[in-house]
Amino acid sequence: MTEPTAKSMPARALDWTLNMWFAPISPARLRIFEKAFTLTFIYYVANWGLYAREWLTTDGFHFSTDLTNYAYPDPVPPLPPEWLIPFMIVLIGAPTLIVLGVFRRPALFVTFCCAVYIQLVEIAAAFTLNKLFIVFFLLLLLVPDPEKIKVEGHDEPQWRQSAWPVRIIQSTLLIQYCTAGICKMNGDWLKEADILYGHTAGLYRNWLATLAVLHLPHWTWIAQSVFALCFEFFAPVFFLVRKLRPLAFLMGIGMHIVIAALMKDLIFFSAQMITFYILFLKDSQVEPLDNWIEGKRQAAIDKIFKKSPQTP
């Protein structure tokens, strides 16, 4: 009987890659991410919904196609004013159903369509934040349902799904961070010391930023610039090396809290980015929360639909 031959390095690399992207994993992380990500969408549209008549209906101001068609496709027609309230009910109601886990897939489809419409009706304003909502609502819509399979170390079959949706979203975050760092280095961040100070004191200024600009020493702005640049460029290392991941969480969440606090309207961006961190947690860290949420949801459904006992 011949001894099994050791696999070559390319074969081992292929096995590792396939296992990394397609191994069965717990659905807990993706379920928690979906709810948190959708909550940031609700927060986003509820805030901009206060001014929806201005950017969503024919009553508001809109750029002409002559100004936008050189870079964007023609915008879709805005809503008639009388359709605004029904649309806002759908725009907030559908993602709320996602969070509650009720009619999840139809609600994802409706939410995806609403995000696309928002993007196309005001293309120049929606920008990157809404594009990420579009991409990941579509991804979540296409993700197959988890299945129960036999898992080593468990007597009963466990819910599992392929890892590829999680890997796609994880990769997106790391690519965003690293390319942002590269763009900063190719821009003015290595040449000028006042870039972050200028952003905070200028276009994105809020009341807290005004206090910071007036009272923080100049060296603190340089330190923040260096910190942001280094974190973004080396983010793949921080997140992919498990021993460095707690540091990545501390640095990244801290950076986004500062961005949310000191830069006007970027709280929506920070909230969205922080939800991506859920996918870098261990299954054992999120499964208790997922089980608790699912238990509460099922108990509420049972309470609503369960018939009351018949009295004799």
Secondary structure, 3 states (H helix, E strand, C coil): CCCCCCCCHHHHHHHHHHHHHHCEECCHHHHHHHHHHHHHHHHHHHHHHCCHHHHHECCCCCCCHHHHCCCCCCCCCCECHHHHHHHHHHHHHHHHHHHHCCCHHHHHHHHHHHHHHHHHHCHHHHHHHHHHHHHHHHHHHHCCCCEEECCCCCCCCEEEEECHHHHHHHHHHHHHHHHHHHHHHHCCCCCCCCHHHHHHHCCCCCHHHHHHHHHCCHHHHHHHHHHHHHHHHCHHHHHHCHHHHHHHHHHHHHHHHHHHHHCCCCHHHHHHHHHHHHHHCCHHHHHHHHHHHHHHHHHHHHHHHCCCCCCC
